[in-house]
Amino acid sequence: MKIIKIIKKYFPIWKKPEKLQNILSELKNRIYSNEPDSISLTMTAELSDAFKTKREGVNYILDSATKAFNTNLLSVLNVKSKLISVNEAKTDPLEVAGANWVATGWLVSQKMDNCIIIDVGSTSTSIISIINGKISAKGKTDFEKLLVGELVYTGALRTNIAAIVNRIPIRKSVATISSEFFSQSGDIHLILGNIVENEYSVETPDKRGKKIIDAMGRLARVVCGDLEFLKDAEIKDMATYIYSRQIEQITDGLKKVYSHLNLNDKREIPAVVTGIGKNFLAKKAAKQLGIKKIIDISQIINNNTFLASPAVGVAVMEASRLAGRKMIWKQ
């Protein structure tokens, strides 16, 4: 029986990519008291505009991780659900780029034969189909997944409001919105009580506070207003409307993914929800689509797995590889 321990740290790599090695070293020191038997990783940061290409990003991340962990035992997850060496990953870097969804899919597939996973993170939502105990995603790369609905760029904290709506009903009319980065999804979820202040773990657009009043001020600016111009009730109505549209964004992706399934009663396939937006975005979207059974990932694995499903997935995958058998985790 193994115990899963999760440590997370917010790090905006696009600001100071040169700090990545130090951040990884810090995490290693917090996790391990002795040298680990093995370390495996998966990534999404290669898409950051800190790098000119994803190839450059992958290689930079691999170099940083190798130096930070100071080991030759490092393995990397690719989009074929395989753990490969760093050298193999560098030979074909696009095979490991954005493979985090594979780790989540593999993890759930160890417990569920048929399901759709809805993983809502801070920035984006991954929708992963599991059929007959295997990942059956149509897309492999982020680009391919965007085309088929398996990747929806809407998340619980960092999504620009202008990427969710382009107009908002207000004062018996409809206002088009400013496309400035005035407010993000974390603001609406804080205002509506979907998250609390300490769960708003990313930077705010204006670098100001994370209290509800701060979030309301940011959201008011989306329609070129402020707290003196708009009433609290009007701002809360704006947040409610934006929230409903965000749920629709995820539902639209779900519709596409379910349409690809070659099954008779597609709604009978359960949805497994995970990620920091599992309760107020993933579950809501699944219910809106009429999915009959919705399973919280905490029902099948450690209660805190939703905080970092891909990291847990790749860790269990590597542990299974080392042991030569399927690992059983402590519930």
Stockholm file with secondary structure:
# STOCKHOLM 1.0

chainA/1-331         MKIIKIIKKYFPIWKKPEKLQNILSELKNRIYSNEPDSISLTMTAELSDAFKTKREGVNYILDSATKAFNTNLLSVLNVKSKLISVNEAKTDPLEVAGANWVATGWLVSQKMDNCIIIDVGSTSTSIISIINGKISAKGKTDFEKLLVGELVYTGALRTNIAAIVNRIPIRKSVATISSEFFSQSGDIHLILGNIVENEYSVETPDKRGKKIIDAMGRLARVVCGDLEFLKDAEIKDMATYIYSRQIEQITDGLKKVYSHLNLNDKREIPAVVTGIGKNFLAKKAAKQLGIKKIIDISQIINNNTFLASPAVGVAVMEASRLAGRKMIWKQ
#=GR chainA/1-331 SS CBCCCCCCCCCCTTTCGGGHHHHHHHHHHHHCSSCCSCEEECCCGGGSTTSSSHHHHHHHHHHHHHHHHTCSCEEEECTTSCEEEHHHHHHSGGGTTTTHHHHHHHHHHTTCSSEEEEEECSSCEEEEEEETTEECCSCCSHHHHHHHTSEECCCSSSCBGGGTCSEEEETTEEEECCCSSCCBHHHHHHHTTSSCGGGCCSCCTTSCCCSHHHHHHHHHHTTTCCTTTSCHHHHHHHHHHHHHHHHHHHHHHHHHHHHTCCCSCGGGSCEEEESTTIIIIIHHHHHHHTCSCEEEGGGTSCTTGGGSHHHHHHHHHHHHHHHTSCCCBCC
#=GC SS_cons         CBCCCCCCCCCCTTTCGGGHHHHHHHHHHHHCSSCCSCEEECCCGGGSTTSSSHHHHHHHHHHHHHHHHTCSCEEEECTTSCEEEHHHHHHSGGGTTTTHHHHHHHHHHTTCSSEEEEEECSSCEEEEEEETTEECCSCCSHHHHHHHTSEECCCSSSCBGGGTCSEEEETTEEEECCCSSCCBHHHHHHHTTSSCGGGCCSCCTTSCCCSHHHHHHHHHHTTTCCTTTSCHHHHHHHHHHHHHHHHHHHHHHHHHHHHTCCCSCGGGSCEEEESTTIIIIIHHHHHHHTCSCEEEGGGTSCTTGGGSHHHHHHHHHHHHHHHTSCCCBCC
//
